[in-house]
Amino acid sequence: MMSSFDFAPLFPAGLPAPTARWTGLAKYSFVGGNNDSEQVPLDELVEAANAALRREGRNLATYGLAHGPQGYLPLREFLVTKLKRDAGIICTVDDLLIVSGSLQALDLVNHTLLARGDTVIVEQDSYQGALNRLTRLGVNVVGIPLDADGMRMDLLAATLTDLKDRGIRPKYIYTIPTVQNPTGSIMPESRRAELLRLSANYGVPIFEDDCYADLVWSGQRPPAIHAMSPNGGVIHIGSFSKSIAPALRVGFVVAPWDVMSRMLSLKTDAGSGALEQMVLAEYCKPHFSTHVPALTKALRTKLDTLMEALNEQFGTAAEFEEPKGGIFLWVKLPDQVDTLKLYEAALAAGVSINPGPEWSTNKKHSSSRLRLCFASPTHQQIREGVAVLAEVCRREFAVPARSANVEKARA
């Protein structure tokens, strides 16, 4: 076998660690933002694809379908209507940018606003994708603890005062206020108003990530922070990944033109996938408002199965607050459990989990926590996977101790 060319000396300093080769999903996969495959509206998407392609498929010969760099116009028109109806956001198609999933939105906002050494404020427990990007950019990240209603405003106010006293003006306050990731909380309207007041007083914009906001059990959500803002100091992002399908990779940004125009100059990919935008626009106008309630109903039953399985297998050793929507459950195990180590042992047994430290700015606080995605596995896989996880946890950490309900379940 010929020796391969050695690229290693050519890699620049500061690259992320290399990615391991993909070996497939675990038998019991509770990771990522994967959704329920049975709830993908396949037949309607096929019909939408056929209709859109037959009507204007020849426009694929032109970058962006000749609709400009901000995305397919009918999809932006749908979003103008949807955002007003669901989130109270009043915007025009010119305020919207279609992007390749919310991760590209994060990148565009970050590269527009941040330089190495800058400071940003985030929720203490937050989206791993957001935290990892900030770390790679060399940004100082300040985490604010949460309670049942989201980011605590008293601690945010104290932090903003402390930073101001030290001559530091954060570039933004990043929040996931509606179905927070990973906690599943929803920030009440009164707290949103307080956040806007602090934002205005300290001159720090808000970066609102609303990617899970469609998946609220009650179907009722507070207005978006963007909708409540009197001065336009909010950048809002959202996604179709959780409401329709994550593999489509379609998200969006709502931002004032002075920010939007800068993001457009950084979006050098010649446009996000046009076919996905065409299909979504065709599908969503007639079907979105009826699809989402059916999806959330199915997800809610899976959450119930997961909570029942945890109670049966872990007893009181697993603590959690019932999320108000979404696809994740944030679980606290006893302090002696190191979920980074549990992750490795569980994966060897066929169960994948997200260890808490990867989703938090406070590694000590999150060391015994884990995030479980309940959307993708079946009800049977949820029950079996939690049982395997409990066995691994018991073997590695003596948690849970064999409690009465576990013994009974095995009888």
Disulfide bonds with the S-S distance in Angstrom:
none
